[in-house]
Amino acid sequence: MKPRDLSIRFLSKASQDELVLDKLLEDLEVSDEVWGFHAQQAAEKLFKAVLSFHSIRFRKTHDLTELMDFLIDYGIQIPDDIAEIRELTPFAVEYRYDDLFSESGDNLNRKQIRELIQKMRVWVNIQINQ
């Protein structure tokens, strides 16, 4: 598959997760673990869209920091205002299968994270449509 085509597929898949985020943003019956999972997945797919577009090979991973490091290693700068997205990495696996998150008493700031992913999408679109 051509790099641009794969990149577009990742963007499309990220859009599906973003739709879930928007529909469940205010629904507190949906746990932060579930909502955070879709946020992490959207971010992961957005990074993978940029990596694919630039033909940068990456292993199967859910680690957002690792994906960011690949981009940086290839000279692609990630804006400081979206770099904190890496904090969603545990939602890919750990928080879905462990009770660690619910015991911590922390709550996700869903609106802030959603805005962060929206900024990320703008950055990704700029990277891909240069």
N, C-alpha and C positions, 0 to 999 in steps of 0.2 A: 504494500500500500504506500502511496506517495505521502511524504511528510505532511503536506498541507491537508490531505484528506483525513489522515489520522488525527491531526490537530483539530479539525472540525468535528470529528466524532467525539473527542474528549470534551469539546465545548458543549456539544449537544447533551452529553451525559451529565455534565456539570449543571446544565440548565434544569434537568429533571430534579436534581437534588435541591437546587435553588427554589424550585416551585414548591417542594415539600416544606422548605424553610419558611417561605412566605405564608403558606396555608396554615402552618402550625405555630407561627411566631407568637401568637397570643394564647394559644391553647395550653394551659398549664396542666391539663390532664396528661399531656404527652411529656414524658420525663426529659430532663436535660440530657440524659445519656443518649436517648433516641434522637433528640433534636441536634445535639452536638455531633452525633455520628454523621448526619446528613451535611452538617456544616463542614466537618472534616473532609468528607467525600467530595463536596463541591470544590474545596480548596485544592485537594489532591489532584483532581481532574483538570483544574485550571492550570496548575503548574505543569502537569503532564502535557497539556495542549501546547504550551510554550516549548517545552523540551522536544516534543515531537516535531513541531514546526521547524526547529533549528537542527533537526536530525541528531539530537543528542541522545545517546543510548542511556537507558537507566534500567535498573533491575526492578522487579516487582517489589514494591514497598509502599507502606502507608505512612512512612516517616516524612513529614513535611520539611523538617530541617534538612534531611538528606537530599530531597528534591531541590530545595533552595540552594544547597551547597553545589549541586551539579550545575545549576544555572550560573552561579557566581564563578565557578571554576572555568566556565566557558565565556566569561566576560559579560554576562547579562546581569545588570544591576537590578536588585529588587528594592523598590522604594521603602524607606524606613517606616512609613505609615502603614504598610501591610506586613512587615516582617513578623509582627507579633502573632500572626496567624499560625505560626508553628506550635503555639500552645494548644492547638486542637488535636495534635497527634494522638494523645491517649484515647480519644474518642473512637478511633478506628477499631481498636480491639479491647484494650484494658477495661475501659469504663463500661463497655457493653457486656462484659462477662464477669466482672467483679463488682462488689458492692463498695468499693473504695470511694467512689465519687459521692454517693449518697451519704456516706458516713462523715465526709469531710465538712458538710454543712455549707459548702460553697454552692452558689447558684450562678448559672450562666447569665450574662447580660446579653440576651438574645438580640436585642436591637443593635447593640454595639457590634456584635459579631456579624450580624447581617450587613451592616454598613461596611464593615471591613471586607467582606466577600464582594460586595458591590464595587468597592474601590479596586479590589484585586481583578475583577472582571474588566474594568476599564483599562487597567494596566496591561492585562493579557491581550485585549483587543488591539491596543497600540502596538504591542510586540508583534502580533501576527499580521497586522495590516500596514506595516511600515512600507 
